[in-house]
Amino acid sequence: MTPFTPPEPVVEAAIRIDSHLGEADERSLAEDVLDGLTRPFKELPPKHFYDARGAELFDRICELPEYYPTRAERSILQASAGELAALTRAVEVVELGSGTAAKTRVLLDALQAGGTLARYVPVDVTETMVRECAEELTDEYEGLSVHGVIGDFERHLDRVPAAVGPRIVVFLGGTIGNFPPGSRRRVLREVAQLLGPEDHLLLGTDLVKDPGVLEAAYDDAEGVTAEFNRNVLRVLNRELGAGFDPDDFDHVALFDREHEWIEMRLRARREHTTLVRDLDLNVRFRKGEEMRTEISAKFTRQRLDGDLAAAGLELVRWFTDPDELFALTLSKRTGPAPATHAAAAGGS
């Protein structure tokens, strides 16, 4: 008689990567450029900074002495991770704009130590980065599964898989400050759709402070931020057949005291016209004309409370560093979970 052999248990794959980028997303750069460079005050959205070279330059920026946000945010995470793990009891972490998940590992460590961590869901436009990170994390954290979402968090939040238990949605780095107030609240409302009654949002925000400190953080002595800013022109040259010479532009960083945000701009050193071949668009610059490439809003607690409330969220915890340079906030939905929460696209 053949001995009975029990069936192998069905185990979800440790790594699953879903890509949701298609032709429409490839067109978004062209649409953004056509819209931004034909306005009376030219501008480009900052999300186009981050090709491979841009990501490398930003990593260098984060290590500069003038650039405090990364260090301050990491120190807050290190000090508060245990409390966050105990408060949320999160089974999964969904990270928007995940990158290399360098800082997020502090939270993953705390959740694993608390015995709750089961899944990590990175959302990012860079597929190679998500795949490499997934391999690293599943090696580092026993029993962890990774469900990567290759997409733009402005377009593809509905593709985040349904929750497998209490989740914490992580949105770090002060990225929410890259949106003007109306768009910022819209993004927060969309993020809130990912939250059920047991879920939380962990949001990183840079705080209002001395303008000299702020401007130095975005205009470092080594010129790395200047190179990062001009790199967007190389992206346009490569992707849209543009003819920009980055040396035709100076890097500008200034603090707008009225709006309490930093603006990064590129200022034309001479009058010239550049052809963006794929758009059949001639772009004329006057000498000294500026093109805005980024805003980075700085927050007070009052401003953040207002933005969260407008998105249907309420503050649970406020964490900051001893110098009050940066803040992490933990919030929850104020009302019932939306019907889409349990039926988010992608499955688990």
C-alpha positions as CSV (number, residue, x, y, z in Angstrom):
1,M,0.0,0.0,0.0
2,T,1.3,3.4,-0.9
3,P,1.6,5.6,2.2
4,F,-0.6,8.7,2.3
5,T,1.2,11.9,1.6
6,P,-0.6,15.1,2.6
7,P,-0.9,17.8,-0.1
8,E,1.6,20.6,0.0
9,P,0.0,23.8,1.5
10,V,-0.9,26.5,-1.0
11,V,1.5,29.4,-0.2
12,E,1.3,32.8,-1.8
13,A,4.4,33.7,-3.8
14,A,6.9,35.7,-1.7
15,I,7.2,38.3,-4.5
16,R,4.5,39.5,-6.9
17,I,5.0,42.6,-9.1
18,D,2.2,44.2,-11.1
19,S,3.0,46.8,-13.7
20,H,0.3,49.3,-14.6
21,L,2.3,51.7,-16.8
22,G,1.3,51.9,-20.4
23,E,1.1,54.2,-23.4
24,A,-1.1,56.7,-21.5
25,D,1.6,57.0,-18.9
26,E,4.3,57.4,-21.5
27,R,2.3,60.2,-23.0
28,S,2.0,62.0,-19.6
29,L,5.5,63.4,-19.9
30,A,4.7,64.9,-23.3
31,E,1.4,66.3,-22.1
32,D,3.1,67.8,-19.0
33,V,5.8,69.4,-21.1
34,L,3.4,70.7,-23.7
35,D,1.1,72.2,-21.0
36,G,4.0,73.5,-18.8
37,L,6.2,75.1,-21.5
38,T,3.4,76.9,-23.2
39,R,2.2,78.8,-20.1
40,P,3.1,82.4,-19.5
41,F,5.1,81.3,-16.5
42,K,6.8,78.1,-17.6
43,E,6.9,75.1,-15.3
44,L,7.5,71.4,-15.2
45,P,6.2,68.9,-12.5
46,P,9.0,67.5,-10.3
47,K,8.1,63.9,-10.8
48,H,10.1,64.0,-14.1
49,F,13.3,64.6,-12.1
50,Y,13.6,60.9,-11.2
51,D,15.2,59.0,-14.1
52,A,18.1,56.8,-13.1
53,R,20.5,59.7,-13.0
54,G,18.1,61.9,-11.1
55,A,17.6,59.2,-8.5
56,E,21.3,58.9,-8.1
57,L,21.7,62.6,-7.6
58,F,18.9,62.7,-5.1
59,D,20.6,60.0,-3.1
60,R,23.7,62.2,-3.0
61,I,21.6,65.2,-1.9
62,C,20.2,63.3,1.0
63,E,23.8,62.9,2.4
64,L,24.7,66.6,2.1
65,P,25.3,68.5,5.3
66,E,22.8,71.2,4.3
67,Y,20.0,68.8,3.5
68,Y,18.4,68.0,6.9
69,P,15.0,66.5,5.9
70,T,16.3,62.9,5.4
71,R,18.3,62.8,8.6
72,A,15.5,64.4,10.6
73,E,12.9,62.1,9.3
74,R,15.0,59.0,9.9
75,S,15.7,60.1,13.5
76,I,12.0,60.5,14.1
77,L,11.3,57.0,12.7
78,Q,14.0,55.5,14.8
79,A,12.6,57.2,18.0
80,S,9.0,56.4,17.3
81,A,8.9,53.1,15.4
82,G,8.2,51.0,18.5
83,E,5.2,53.2,19.4
84,L,4.0,53.2,15.8
85,A,4.1,49.4,15.7
86,A,2.2,49.1,19.0
87,L,-0.4,51.6,18.0
88,T,-1.1,50.3,14.5
89,R,-0.4,46.5,14.9
90,A,0.0,46.7,11.2
91,V,0.2,43.5,9.2
92,E,1.2,45.3,6.0
93,V,2.9,48.4,4.9
94,V,1.9,50.2,1.7
95,E,4.5,52.7,0.7
96,L,3.9,55.5,-1.9
97,G,7.0,56.5,-3.8
98,S,8.9,53.7,-2.1
99,G,12.3,54.0,-3.8
100,T,14.8,51.8,-2.0
101,A,12.7,51.7,1.2
102,A,15.8,52.8,3.1
103,K,14.0,54.6,5.9
104,T,11.0,52.3,5.9
105,R,13.2,49.4,7.1
106,V,13.1,51.0,10.5
107,L,9.3,50.6,10.6
108,L,9.5,47.1,9.1
109,D,12.0,46.1,11.9
110,A,9.6,47.3,14.6
111,L,6.6,45.6,13.1
112,Q,8.5,42.3,12.7
113,A,9.7,42.6,16.3
114,G,6.1,43.0,17.3
115,G,5.1,39.9,15.4
116,T,2.6,41.4,13.0
117,L,4.5,42.1,9.8
118,A,3.3,39.9,6.8
119,R,3.4,42.0,3.6
120,Y,5.0,45.1,2.1
121,V,3.4,46.8,-0.9
122,P,5.8,49.3,-2.6
123,V,4.2,51.7,-5.1
124,D,6.8,53.3,-7.5
125,V,7.3,54.1,-11.2
126,T,10.7,52.6,-11.3
127,E,10.3,48.8,-12.0
128,T,14.0,47.9,-11.5
129,M,14.0,49.6,-8.1
130,V,10.9,47.8,-6.9
131,R,12.1,44.4,-8.0
132,E,15.6,44.8,-6.5
133,C,14.0,46.1,-3.2
134,A,11.6,43.1,-3.2
135,E,14.4,40.7,-3.5
136,E,16.4,42.4,-0.7
137,L,13.5,42.6,1.7
138,T,12.3,39.0,1.3
139,D,15.9,37.9,2.1
140,E,16.1,40.2,5.1
141,Y,12.6,39.6,6.6
142,E,11.7,35.9,7.2
143,G,8.1,35.2,6.0
144,L,7.6,38.6,4.4
145,S,5.8,38.8,1.1
146,V,6.1,41.7,-1.3
147,H,3.4,42.8,-3.7
148,G,4.9,45.5,-5.8
149,V,2.8,48.0,-7.8
150,I,4.6,49.7,-10.7
151,G,2.7,52.9,-11.2
152,D,2.2,56.6,-10.5
153,F,0.5,57.1,-7.2
154,E,-1.3,60.1,-8.8
155,R,-2.9,57.6,-11.3
156,H,-2.8,54.1,-9.9
157,L,-3.8,54.1,-6.2
158,D,-6.9,52.0,-7.2
159,R,-4.4,49.3,-8.2
160,V,-3.1,48.8,-4.7
161,P,-4.2,45.3,-3.6
162,A,-6.9,44.7,-1.0
163,A,-5.6,44.7,2.5
164,V,-4.7,41.4,4.2
165,G,-5.1,42.9,7.7
166,P,-4.5,46.2,9.4
167,R,-2.3,48.4,7.2
168,I,-0.2,51.4,7.5
169,V,0.1,53.6,4.4
170,V,3.5,55.3,4.4
171,F,4.1,58.5,2.5
172,L,7.5,59.9,3.5
173,G,10.1,62.4,2.4
174,G,7.9,65.5,2.5
175,T,6.7,64.5,-1.0
176,I,3.2,65.7,-0.2
177,G,4.7,69.2,-0.2
178,N,5.4,69.0,-3.9
179,F,1.7,69.6,-4.5
180,P,0.0,73.0,-4.3
181,P,-2.8,73.2,-1.7
182,G,-5.8,72.1,-3.9
183,S,-3.9,69.2,-5.4
184,R,-2.4,68.3,-2.1
185,R,-5.8,67.8,-0.5
186,R,-7.0,65.8,-3.5
187,V,-4.1,63.5,-3.2
188,L,-4.7,63.0,0.5
189,R,-8.4,62.3,-0.2
190,E,-7.4,59.6,-2.7
191,V,-4.9,58.1,-0.2
192,A,-7.6,58.0,2.4
193,Q,-9.5,55.7,0.1
194,L,-6.9,53.0,0.9
195,L,-7.7,53.1,4.6
196,G,-10.2,51.0,6.5
197,P,-11.3,51.4,10.1
198,E,-8.2,49.7,11.5
199,D,-5.7,51.4,9.1
200,H,-3.4,54.4,9.4
201,L,-1.6,56.9,7.3
202,L,2.0,57.8,8.3
203,L,2.9,61.1,6.6
204,G,6.2,62.9,6.5
205,T,6.2,66.7,6.3
206,D,8.9,69.4,6.4
207,L,8.2,72.2,8.8
208,V,8.3,76.0,8.4
209,K,11.7,77.3,9.7
210,D,14.3,80.0,9.1
211,P,14.4,80.8,5.3
212,G,18.2,80.6,5.3
213,V,18.1,77.0,6.5
214,L,15.5,76.2,3.9
215,E,17.3,77.8,1.0
216,A,20.6,76.2,1.8
217,A,19.0,72.8,1.8
218,Y,17.9,73.3,-1.8
219,D,21.0,75.1,-3.0
220,D,24.0,73.3,-1.6
221,A,27.6,74.4,-1.7
222,E,28.7,71.4,-3.8
223,G,26.1,72.2,-6.6
224,V,24.6,68.7,-6.4
225,T,21.0,70.1,-6.2
226,A,21.8,72.4,-9.2
227,E,22.8,69.4,-11.2
228,F,19.7,67.5,-10.1
229,N,17.6,70.4,-11.2
230,R,19.2,70.7,-14.6
231,N,18.9,67.0,-15.1
232,V,15.3,67.4,-16.0
233,L,16.4,69.0,-19.2
234,R,18.4,65.9,-20.1
235,V,15.3,63.8,-19.5
236,L,13.4,66.0,-22.0
237,N,16.3,65.7,-24.5
238,R,16.3,61.9,-24.2
239,E,12.6,61.2,-24.1
240,L,11.2,64.0,-26.3
241,G,14.0,64.8,-28.7
242,A,14.5,68.2,-27.2
243,G,17.6,70.3,-27.7
244,F,18.2,71.9,-24.3
245,D,21.7,72.7,-23.3
246,P,21.7,72.5,-19.4
247,D,24.6,75.0,-19.3
248,D,22.1,77.6,-20.6
249,F,20.4,77.6,-17.2
250,D,21.3,78.6,-13.7
251,H,19.8,76.8,-10.7
252,V,17.6,79.0,-8.4
253,A,16.1,78.1,-5.0
254,L,14.0,80.6,-3.1
255,F,11.6,80.7,-0.2
256,D,8.2,82.1,-1.0
257,R,7.2,83.7,2.3
258,E,3.6,84.2,1.3
259,H,2.9,80.6,0.5
260,E,5.6,79.2,2.8
261,W,7.1,77.0,0.2
262,I,10.5,76.6,-1.5
263,E,10.6,77.0,-5.2
264,M,13.2,75.5,-7.5
265,R,13.6,77.2,-10.8
266,L,15.9,77.2,-13.9
267,R,16.9,80.7,-15.1
268,A,17.9,81.2,-18.7
269,R,21.4,82.7,-19.0
270,R,20.8,84.0,-22.5
271,E,18.0,84.5,-24.9
272,H,17.5,81.4,-27.0
273,T,14.9,79.1,-28.6
274,T,14.9,75.3,-28.1
275,L,13.0,72.8,-30.3
276,V,11.2,69.9,-28.6
277,R,11.2,67.8,-31.7
278,D,8.6,65.1,-30.6
279,L,6.1,67.9,-29.8
280,D,7.0,70.1,-32.8
281,L,7.3,72.8,-30.2
282,N,9.7,75.8,-30.3
283,V,10.2,77.1,-26.7
284,R,11.6,80.6,-26.5
285,F,13.4,81.9,-23.4
286,R,14.3,85.5,-22.7
287,K,17.5,86.2,-20.9
288,G,16.8,85.9,-17.1
289,E,13.4,84.1,-17.7
290,E,12.7,81.5,-15.1
291,M,11.0,78.1,-15.4
292,R,9.7,76.5,-12.1
293,T,10.6,72.9,-11.7
294,E,9.4,72.2,-8.1
295,I,7.6,73.6,-5.1
296,S,8.2,72.1,-1.7
297,A,5.6,73.3,0.8
298,K,6.5,73.7,4.5
299,F,4.0,73.0,7.1
300,T,2.7,74.2,10.5
301,R,0.7,71.9,12.7
302,Q,-2.4,74.1,12.0
303,R,-1.9,73.8,8.2
304,L,-1.5,70.0,8.4
305,D,-4.6,69.6,10.6
306,G,-6.6,71.5,8.0
307,D,-5.3,69.4,5.1
308,L,-6.0,66.2,7.0
309,A,-9.5,67.3,7.9
310,A,-10.2,68.3,4.3
311,A,-9.3,64.7,3.3
312,G,-11.5,63.1,5.9
313,L,-8.6,62.2,8.2
314,E,-7.9,63.0,11.8
315,L,-4.6,63.2,13.6
316,V,-3.7,60.4,16.0
317,R,-0.1,61.2,16.8
318,W,2.4,64.0,16.0
319,F,6.1,63.1,16.1
320,T,9.0,65.6,15.6
321,D,12.7,65.8,16.1
322,P,14.2,67.8,19.0
323,D,14.9,70.8,16.7
324,E,11.4,70.6,15.2
325,L,12.7,70.6,11.7
326,F,10.4,67.8,10.4
327,A,7.3,66.0,11.4
328,L,5.8,62.5,11.1
329,T,2.0,62.3,11.6
330,L,-0.1,59.3,12.1
331,S,-3.8,59.7,11.1
332,K,-7.0,57.7,10.6
333,R,-10.2,58.1,8.6
334,T,-12.9,60.1,10.4
335,G,-15.7,58.2,8.7
336,P,-16.6,54.7,7.6
337,A,-14.3,52.9,5.2
338,P,-15.3,53.4,1.5
339,A,-16.8,50.5,-0.4
340,T,-13.7,50.4,-2.6
341,H,-11.4,49.5,0.4
342,A,-12.3,45.9,0.5
343,A,-12.4,45.5,-3.2
344,A,-9.3,47.3,-4.3
345,A,-8.0,46.1,-7.6
346,G,-5.2,43.5,-7.8
347,G,-6.3,41.0,-5.2
348,S,-4.0,39.7,-2.5
